Amino acid sequence: MNIWIVVAIIVVVLGFIVGNIMLLQQTAKEKLPKPDKDNNANFDDDDDWGKK
């Protein structure tokens, strides 16, 4: 196999791994919003599963 193909595959795999690690670090810094008390109060209002 040509050496350049092997080098290209290694670079792509390392780029994928480093990109995913950087994305994990960035998302770990973000804060999740706190849900309200009645966040899911109207969740089942449009449910017509048993009405048919």
PDB file of N, CA, C and O in Angstrom, chain B, residues numbered from 101:
ATOM      1  N   MET B 101       0.854  -1.183   0.000  1.00  0.00           N
ATOM      2  CA  MET B 101       0.000   0.000   0.000  1.00  0.00           C
ATOM      3  C   MET B 101       0.892   1.235   0.000  1.00  0.00           C
ATOM      4  O   MET B 101       1.961   1.251   0.610  1.00  0.00           O
ATOM      5  N   ASN B 102       0.443   2.232  -0.675  1.00  0.00           N
ATOM      6  CA  ASN B 102       1.205   3.460  -0.773  1.00  0.00           C
ATOM      7  C   ASN B 102       1.297   4.128   0.601  1.00  0.00           C
ATOM      8  O   ASN B 102       0.321   4.151   1.351  1.00  0.00           O
ATOM      9  N   ILE B 103       2.468   4.668   0.925  1.00  0.00           N
ATOM     10  CA  ILE B 103       2.698   5.272   2.240  1.00  0.00           C
ATOM     11  C   ILE B 103       1.830   6.506   2.450  1.00  0.00           C
ATOM     12  O   ILE B 103       1.462   6.813   3.584  1.00  0.00           O
ATOM     13  N   TRP B 104       1.496   7.221   1.373  1.00  0.00           N
ATOM     14  CA  TRP B 104       0.695   8.439   1.513  1.00  0.00           C
ATOM     15  C   TRP B 104      -0.751   8.138   1.884  1.00  0.00           C
ATOM     16  O   TRP B 104      -1.406   8.933   2.559  1.00  0.00           O
ATOM     17  N   ILE B 105      -1.237   6.997   1.444  1.00  0.00           N
ATOM     18  CA  ILE B 105      -2.594   6.595   1.825  1.00  0.00           C
ATOM     19  C   ILE B 105      -2.642   6.276   3.315  1.00  0.00           C
ATOM     20  O   ILE B 105      -3.593   6.644   4.004  1.00  0.00           O
ATOM     21  N   VAL B 106      -1.621   5.594   3.806  1.00  0.00           N
ATOM     22  CA  VAL B 106      -1.547   5.265   5.225  1.00  0.00           C
ATOM     23  C   VAL B 106      -1.434   6.537   6.061  1.00  0.00           C
ATOM     24  O   VAL B 106      -2.102   6.667   7.087  1.00  0.00           O
ATOM     25  N   VAL B 107      -0.608   7.457   5.635  1.00  0.00           N
ATOM     26  CA  VAL B 107      -0.444   8.725   6.359  1.00  0.00           C
ATOM     27  C   VAL B 107      -1.753   9.507   6.344  1.00  0.00           C
ATOM     28  O   VAL B 107      -2.125  10.099   7.358  1.00  0.00           O
ATOM     29  N   ALA B 108      -2.449   9.521   5.231  1.00  0.00           N
ATOM     30  CA  ALA B 108      -3.717  10.242   5.142  1.00  0.00           C
ATOM     31  C   ALA B 108      -4.768   9.622   6.061  1.00  0.00           C
ATOM     32  O   ALA B 108      -5.522  10.349   6.708  1.00  0.00           O
ATOM     33  N   ILE B 109      -4.829   8.307   6.127  1.00  0.00           N
ATOM     34  CA  ILE B 109      -5.776   7.636   7.020  1.00  0.00           C
ATOM     35  C   ILE B 109      -5.460   7.957   8.477  1.00  0.00           C
ATOM     36  O   ILE B 109      -6.372   8.210   9.264  1.00  0.00           O
ATOM     37  N   ILE B 110      -4.192   7.948   8.840  1.00  0.00           N
ATOM     38  CA  ILE B 110      -3.792   8.263  10.214  1.00  0.00           C
ATOM     39  C   ILE B 110      -4.152   9.704  10.556  1.00  0.00           C
ATOM     40  O   ILE B 110      -4.641   9.970  11.654  1.00  0.00           O
ATOM     41  N   VAL B 111      -3.922  10.628   9.644  1.00  0.00           N
ATOM     42  CA  VAL B 111      -4.243  12.038   9.888  1.00  0.00           C
ATOM     43  C   VAL B 111      -5.747  12.226  10.048  1.00  0.00           C
ATOM     44  O   VAL B 111      -6.183  12.974  10.923  1.00  0.00           O
ATOM     45  N   VAL B 112      -6.537  11.567   9.228  1.00  0.00           N
ATOM     46  CA  VAL B 112      -7.989  11.685   9.329  1.00  0.00           C
ATOM     47  C   VAL B 112      -8.485  11.121  10.658  1.00  0.00           C
ATOM     48  O   VAL B 112      -9.327  11.740  11.309  1.00  0.00           O
ATOM     49  N   VAL B 113      -7.990   9.980  11.064  1.00  0.00           N
ATOM     50  CA  VAL B 113      -8.411   9.366  12.325  1.00  0.00           C
ATOM     51  C   VAL B 113      -7.996  10.227  13.510  1.00  0.00           C
ATOM     52  O   VAL B 113      -8.795  10.437  14.422  1.00  0.00           O
ATOM     53  N   LEU B 114      -6.784  10.723  13.517  1.00  0.00           N
ATOM     54  CA  LEU B 114      -6.338  11.590  14.606  1.00  0.00           C
ATOM     55  C   LEU B 114      -7.131  12.893  14.630  1.00  0.00           C
ATOM     56  O   LEU B 114      -7.453  13.395  15.707  1.00  0.00           O
ATOM     57  N   GLY B 115      -7.446  13.441  13.477  1.00  0.00           N
ATOM     58  CA  GLY B 115      -8.263  14.653  13.425  1.00  0.00           C
ATOM     59  C   GLY B 115      -9.657  14.415  13.972  1.00  0.00           C
ATOM     60  O   GLY B 115     -10.210  15.276  14.656  1.00  0.00           O
ATOM     61  N   PHE B 116     -10.225  13.267  13.683  1.00  0.00           N
ATOM     62  CA  PHE B 116     -11.546  12.917  14.206  1.00  0.00           C
ATOM     63  C   PHE B 116     -11.513  12.794  15.724  1.00  0.00           C
ATOM     64  O   PHE B 116     -12.404  13.296  16.410  1.00  0.00           O
ATOM     65  N   ILE B 117     -10.496  12.131  16.247  1.00  0.00           N
ATOM     66  CA  ILE B 117     -10.380  11.939  17.699  1.00  0.00           C
ATOM     67  C   ILE B 117     -10.150  13.269  18.403  1.00  0.00           C
ATOM     68  O   ILE B 117     -10.805  13.557  19.404  1.00  0.00           O
ATOM     69  N   VAL B 118      -9.236  14.077  17.898  1.00  0.00           N
ATOM     70  CA  VAL B 118      -8.951  15.372  18.522  1.00  0.00           C
ATOM     71  C   VAL B 118     -10.163  16.291  18.433  1.00  0.00           C
ATOM     72  O   VAL B 118     -10.448  17.021  19.382  1.00  0.00           O
ATOM     73  N   GLY B 119     -10.874  16.271  17.327  1.00  0.00           N
ATOM     74  CA  GLY B 119     -12.068  17.091  17.190  1.00  0.00           C
ATOM     75  C   GLY B 119     -13.151  16.707  18.177  1.00  0.00           C
ATOM     76  O   GLY B 119     -13.812  17.577  18.743  1.00  0.00           O
ATOM     77  N   ASN B 120     -13.341  15.420  18.390  1.00  0.00           N
ATOM     78  CA  ASN B 120     -14.338  14.968  19.354  1.00  0.00           C
ATOM     79  C   ASN B 120     -13.939  15.316  20.783  1.00  0.00           C
ATOM     80  O   ASN B 120     -14.799  15.669  21.590  1.00  0.00           O
ATOM     81  N   ILE B 121     -12.665  15.225  21.106  1.00  0.00           N
ATOM     82  CA  ILE B 121     -12.202  15.599  22.447  1.00  0.00           C
ATOM     83  C   ILE B 121     -12.405  17.094  22.674  1.00  0.00           C
ATOM     84  O   ILE B 121     -12.837  17.500  23.753  1.00  0.00           O
ATOM     85  N   MET B 122     -12.101  17.908  21.682  1.00  0.00           N
ATOM     86  CA  MET B 122     -12.306  19.353  21.819  1.00  0.00           C
ATOM     87  C   MET B 122     -13.787  19.688  21.959  1.00  0.00           C
ATOM     88  O   MET B 122     -14.148  20.589  22.716  1.00  0.00           O
ATOM     89  N   LEU B 123     -14.649  18.972  21.236  1.00  0.00           N
ATOM     90  CA  LEU B 123     -16.083  19.194  21.359  1.00  0.00           C
ATOM     91  C   LEU B 123     -16.586  18.799  22.748  1.00  0.00           C
ATOM     92  O   LEU B 123     -17.432  19.490  23.316  1.00  0.00           O
ATOM     93  N   LEU B 124     -16.083  17.718  23.290  1.00  0.00           N
ATOM     94  CA  LEU B 124     -16.452  17.317  24.646  1.00  0.00           C
ATOM     95  C   LEU B 124     -16.022  18.353  25.673  1.00  0.00           C
ATOM     96  O   LEU B 124     -16.778  18.658  26.596  1.00  0.00           O
ATOM     97  N   GLN B 125     -14.840  18.887  25.528  1.00  0.00           N
ATOM     98  CA  GLN B 125     -14.368  19.903  26.459  1.00  0.00           C
ATOM     99  C   GLN B 125     -15.222  21.161  26.375  1.00  0.00           C
ATOM    100  O   GLN B 125     -15.514  21.776  27.401  1.00  0.00           O
ATOM    101  N   GLN B 126     -15.621  21.548  25.184  1.00  0.00           N
ATOM    102  CA  GLN B 126     -16.420  22.755  25.017  1.00  0.00           C
ATOM    103  C   GLN B 126     -17.815  22.574  25.599  1.00  0.00           C
ATOM    104  O   GLN B 126     -18.331  23.479  26.255  1.00  0.00           O
ATOM    105  N   THR B 127     -18.428  21.429  25.371  1.00  0.00           N
ATOM    106  CA  THR B 127     -19.774  21.210  25.886  1.00  0.00           C
ATOM    107  C   THR B 127     -19.775  20.973  27.386  1.00  0.00           C
ATOM    108  O   THR B 127     -20.796  21.205  28.034  1.00  0.00           O
ATOM    109  N   ALA B 128     -18.678  20.523  27.957  1.00  0.00           N
ATOM    110  CA  ALA B 128     -18.613  20.325  29.406  1.00  0.00           C
ATOM    111  C   ALA B 128     -18.597  21.659  30.144  1.00  0.00           C
ATOM    112  O   ALA B 128     -18.977  21.713  31.314  1.00  0.00           O
ATOM    113  N   LYS B 129     -18.175  22.715  29.499  1.00  0.00           N
ATOM    114  CA  LYS B 129     -18.119  24.031  30.131  1.00  0.00           C
ATOM    115  C   LYS B 129     -19.478  24.719  30.161  1.00  0.00           C
ATOM    116  O   LYS B 129     -19.696  25.619  30.972  1.00  0.00           O
ATOM    117  N   GLU B 130     -20.400  24.306  29.284  1.00  0.00           N
ATOM    118  CA  GLU B 130     -21.694  24.963  29.211  1.00  0.00           C
ATOM    119  C   GLU B 130     -22.594  24.507  30.356  1.00  0.00           C
ATOM    120  O   GLU B 130     -22.533  23.357  30.790  1.00  0.00           O
ATOM    121  N   LYS B 131     -23.417  25.415  30.831  1.00  0.00           N
ATOM    122  CA  LYS B 131     -24.354  25.113  31.899  1.00  0.00           C
ATOM    123  C   LYS B 131     -25.705  24.750  31.306  1.00  0.00           C
ATOM    124  O   LYS B 131     -26.141  25.363  30.331  1.00  0.00           O
ATOM    125  N   LEU B 132     -26.368  23.759  31.887  1.00  0.00           N
ATOM    126  CA  LEU B 132     -27.696  23.385  31.448  1.00  0.00           C
ATOM    127  C   LEU B 132     -28.721  24.294  32.114  1.00  0.00           C
ATOM    128  O   LEU B 132     -28.566  24.641  33.285  1.00  0.00           O
ATOM    129  N   PRO B 133     -29.763  24.685  31.390  1.00  0.00           N
ATOM    130  CA  PRO B 133     -30.794  25.520  32.010  1.00  0.00           C
ATOM    131  C   PRO B 133     -31.597  24.713  33.019  1.00  0.00           C
ATOM    132  O   PRO B 133     -31.859  23.527  32.819  1.00  0.00           O
ATOM    133  N   LYS B 134     -31.987  25.379  34.113  1.00  0.00           N
ATOM    134  CA  LYS B 134     -32.789  24.705  35.127  1.00  0.00           C
ATOM    135  C   LYS B 134     -34.245  24.671  34.663  1.00  0.00           C
ATOM    136  O   LYS B 134     -34.780  25.695  34.236  1.00  0.00           O
ATOM    137  N   PRO B 135     -34.890  23.510  34.743  1.00  0.00           N
ATOM    138  CA  PRO B 135     -36.287  23.423  34.300  1.00  0.00           C
ATOM    139  C   PRO B 135     -37.227  24.098  35.298  1.00  0.00           C
ATOM    140  O   PRO B 135     -36.954  24.165  36.497  1.00  0.00           O
ATOM    141  N   ASP B 136     -38.338  24.591  34.765  1.00  0.00           N
ATOM    142  CA  ASP B 136     -39.363  25.172  35.615  1.00  0.00           C
ATOM    143  C   ASP B 136     -40.118  24.070  36.341  1.00  0.00           C
ATOM    144  O   ASP B 136     -39.993  22.891  36.012  1.00  0.00           O
ATOM    145  N   LYS B 137     -40.903  24.472  37.333  1.00  0.00           N
ATOM    146  CA  LYS B 137     -41.690  23.477  38.065  1.00  0.00           C
ATOM    147  C   LYS B 137     -42.760  22.860  37.183  1.00  0.00           C
ATOM    148  O   LYS B 137     -43.030  21.664  37.293  1.00  0.00           O
ATOM    149  N   ASP B 138     -43.379  23.651  36.306  1.00  0.00           N
ATOM    150  CA  ASP B 138     -44.427  23.140  35.435  1.00  0.00           C
ATOM    151  C   ASP B 138     -43.939  22.963  34.004  1.00  0.00           C
ATOM    152  O   ASP B 138     -44.651  23.271  33.048  1.00  0.00           O
ATOM    153  N   ASN B 139     -42.717  22.465  33.871  1.00  0.00           N
ATOM    154  CA  ASN B 139     -42.113  22.303  32.558  1.00  0.00           C
ATOM    155  C   ASN B 139     -42.906  21.300  31.707  1.00  0.00           C
ATOM    156  O   ASN B 139     -43.097  21.514  30.510  1.00  0.00           O
ATOM    157  N   ASN B 140     -43.363  20.213  32.326  1.00  0.00           N
ATOM    158  CA  ASN B 140     -44.083  19.176  31.584  1.00  0.00           C
ATOM    159  C   ASN B 140     -45.539  19.080  32.035  1.00  0.00           C
ATOM    160  O   ASN B 140     -46.134  18.006  31.953  1.00  0.00           O
ATOM    161  N   ALA B 141     -46.117  20.168  32.504  1.00  0.00           N
ATOM    162  CA  ALA B 141     -47.483  20.127  33.018  1.00  0.00           C
ATOM    163  C   ALA B 141     -48.482  19.808  31.925  1.00  0.00           C
ATOM    164  O   ALA B 141     -49.450  19.093  32.183  1.00  0.00           O
ATOM    165  N   ASN B 142     -48.290  20.306  30.723  1.00  0.00           N
ATOM    166  CA  ASN B 142     -49.237  20.106  29.629  1.00  0.00           C
ATOM    167  C   ASN B 142     -48.746  19.074  28.624  1.00  0.00           C
ATOM    168  O   ASN B 142     -49.091  19.137  27.444  1.00  0.00           O
ATOM    169  N   PHE B 143     -47.951  18.138  29.085  1.00  0.00           N
ATOM    170  CA  PHE B 143     -47.341  17.175  28.163  1.00  0.00           C
ATOM    171  C   PHE B 143     -48.385  16.245  27.547  1.00  0.00           C
ATOM    172  O   PHE B 143     -48.324  15.966  26.349  1.00  0.00           O
ATOM    173  N   ASP B 144     -49.333  15.765  28.335  1.00  0.00           N
ATOM    174  CA  ASP B 144     -50.300  14.789  27.845  1.00  0.00           C
ATOM    175  C   ASP B 144     -51.610  15.410  27.385  1.00  0.00           C
ATOM    176  O   ASP B 144     -52.563  14.671  27.138  1.00  0.00           O
ATOM    177  N   ASP B 145     -51.706  16.725  27.259  1.00  0.00           N
ATOM    178  CA  ASP B 145     -52.955  17.359  26.857  1.00  0.00           C
ATOM    179  C   ASP B 145     -53.361  16.983  25.433  1.00  0.00           C
ATOM    180  O   ASP B 145     -54.551  16.832  25.157  1.00  0.00           O
ATOM    181  N   ASP B 146     -52.413  16.832  24.541  1.00  0.00           N
ATOM    182  CA  ASP B 146     -52.725  16.530  23.144  1.00  0.00           C
ATOM    183  C   ASP B 146     -52.693  15.035  22.832  1.00  0.00           C
ATOM    184  O   ASP B 146     -52.726  14.637  21.667  1.00  0.00           O
ATOM    185  N   ASP B 147     -52.631  14.226  23.861  1.00  0.00           N
ATOM    186  CA  ASP B 147     -52.545  12.782  23.672  1.00  0.00           C
ATOM    187  C   ASP B 147     -53.934  12.220  23.435  1.00  0.00           C
ATOM    188  O   ASP B 147     -54.780  12.269  24.328  1.00  0.00           O
ATOM    189  N   ASP B 148     -54.181  11.688  22.250  1.00  0.00           N
ATOM    190  CA  ASP B 148     -55.474  11.111  21.940  1.00  0.00           C
ATOM    191  C   ASP B 148     -55.349   9.613  21.660  1.00  0.00           C
ATOM    192  O   ASP B 148     -56.071   9.074  20.821  1.00  0.00           O
ATOM    193  N   TRP B 149     -54.444   8.950  22.354  1.00  0.00           N
ATOM    194  CA  TRP B 149     -54.192   7.534  22.146  1.00  0.00           C
ATOM    195  C   TRP B 149     -55.421   6.704  22.526  1.00  0.00           C
ATOM    196  O   TRP B 149     -55.804   5.799  21.784  1.00  0.00           O
ATOM    197  N   GLY B 150     -56.039   6.999  23.664  1.00  0.00           N
ATOM    198  CA  GLY B 150     -57.171   6.211  24.115  1.00  0.00           C
ATOM    199  C   GLY B 150     -58.500   6.693  23.617  1.00  0.00           C
ATOM    200  O   GLY B 150     -59.522   6.076  23.918  1.00  0.00           O
ATOM    201  N   LYS B 151     -58.534   7.779  22.861  1.00  0.00           N
ATOM    202  CA  LYS B 151     -59.798   8.365  22.409  1.00  0.00           C
ATOM    203  C   LYS B 151     -60.316   7.737  21.126  1.00  0.00           C
ATOM    204  O   LYS B 151     -61.448   8.008  20.726  1.00  0.00           O
ATOM    205  N   LYS B 152     -59.519   6.908  20.474  1.00  0.00           N
ATOM    206  CA  LYS B 152     -59.945   6.324  19.197  1.00  0.00           C
ATOM    207  C   LYS B 152     -60.771   5.088  19.395  1.00  0.00           C
ATOM    208  O   LYS B 152     -61.208   4.475  18.420  1.00  0.00           O
TER     209      LYS B 152
END
